[in-house]
Amino acid sequence: MDPRSFLKGLHPLEIKVLLRYAPGEPLDSSRLAADLDYVEGHANQAQAWLIAKNLAAETGRTARTVYELTPLGRTWLESGSPEERMVAFLTGNGPAAMPAICQAIGMEQKDAGSAFGRLSKEGVLAMTPEKLVSVVDASRSKRAVALKALLSMAAAAEGGLIDEGQLDEQGKALMAEIAKKRGSGDAAFRAAERETVTWALAGEAAAVSALLREEGVSGDELGAVTQGILESGSWKGAAFRSYNIRSRPARLIPGRRNPYVQFLESVKDKLCSLGFEEFDGGLVETEFWNGDALFMPQFHSARDIHDVYYLADPTKAKSIEEPYQSRVAATHENGGATGSRGWRYGFDREFTKRLVLRSQGTVLSARQLPTAKVPGKYFGIARCFRYDKVDATHLSDFYQTEGIVLGDDVNLRTLLGFLEMFAVEVAGAKEVKYVPGYFPFTEPSVEVHIKHPVLGWFELGGAGIFRPEVTEPLGVSVPVLAWGIGIDRMALMALGLNDLRELFSYDIESVRLRRALLK
């Protein structure tokens, strides 16, 4: 290897590492941060570039779990955890009913119920025969004390991070109970897996570092002339990195529409040509329209289908439209006027006001029902948000094409025809199959699956016929077909992709290639 051939291609981040360390010395991001004042990103860049040039090699990886204090955890530290607040209120005011406790300390019923369960198990609280919560022995609340200690430890730590190795067995057990990897908006800690990569400079690096010293290169050379340098005159005594004036200029290419945007527009054109009317709505919705109006019970496991993002400010809407709130509440509680038994629980009229980023396009269908024409056909292309693990077929924000068809004569066969159109004519799938599905708001429910040449079979979307518990409270008495199709997944087939993340690629050449496929 000719060491001189590396000099012009070395970045200052690499140069400082080469000049500071000898081959074989163990290195990691924390050491570079301490010695060279690198942030973690700079340390990782220097490592990757040097390894790519065979000037360094990885020597090991160590996995560890870290726990990050969430905004909710900081709130608990300042105002007290649910258990602390409940015990403090009861100690000062005496026995009280659960709804009164929730109202007094600003806590939702589900959080208060969980806190009471933990405290009663420890023997701190008990329920009287009159259904009042009372204090038995406040000193028994060991869990609240341990939780406060964890919150204080994290708040004092850099970045609010606690390494698993810092915890004793009791702390690890409590952290395993309260920390979440996903959907950590309602958890005091967010758990994450981190890797520490160790590496070392290779033997060839010695010759390069010697040549750097011989040439007087320090890594502090300036790479650009800024306004501040010109105004201060400091450029006169500074050393600059060399520029290659023989390098070819960047290729100029005229702007064009993004191929994915073009695909979305083609779907809209196709549906409009079939007589559908387009509907739309805001990205922020209430729990009422995002779930309650769709007969999704407020505290049932079915709600876990949608792991939503909550708004920090404001947290709730001022009101919910009437008479729909009262009708939907009655339907949940006892079936209302739908002939159903409902879900048999007390509908929470404060919870239903909470603001979220919509997790499904079906919220647009629910909003459309009160003003929909019969017969009628409607569709929307909605951007949705869920806290999900990102992979080849899942994104944390995605598009759905949502649609409803209202009429006296529509049925399941009509719905399957629409699903086949999406799968075959829009997505371009060659193989399609239908499987039974479950959604709280449709019965019967069906999922449509298509076969991708690389990824194999995956779900394209769900569909069904809205239950009367959804349609009648919103003023509709005829059958309503409904579907929510992952339009991102249709684009996988139509654009010849193997990974949803390629839809948002930084590789402009691949974007241009995808656009050519649409011609």
Secondary structure, 3 states (H helix, E strand, C coil): CCCHHHHCCCCHHHHHHHHHCCCCCCECHHHHHHHHCCCHHHHHHHHHHHHHCCCEEEEEEEEEEEEEECHHHHHHHHHCCHHHHHHHHHHHHCCECHHHHHHHHCCCHHHHHHHHHHHHHHCCEEECCCCCEEECCHHHCHHHHHHHHHHHHHHHCHHHEEEHHHCCHHHHHHHHHHEECCCHHHCCEEEEEEEEEEEEECCCHHHHHHHHHHHCCCCCCECCCCHHHHHHCHHHHCCECCCCCCCCCCCCCCCCCCHHHHHHHHHHHHHHHCCCEECCCCCEEEHHHHCHHHCCCCCCHHHHHCCCCECCCCCECCCCCCCHHHHHHHHHHHCCCCCCCCCCCCCCCCHHHEEEECCCCHHHHHHHHHHCCCCEEEEEEEEEECCCCCECCECCEEEEEEEEEECCCCCHHHHHHHHHHHHHHHCCCCCEEEEECCECCEEEEEEEEEEECCCEEEEEEEEEEECHHHHHHHCCCCCEEEEEEEHHHHHHHHCCCCCHHHHHCCCHHHHHHHHHHCC
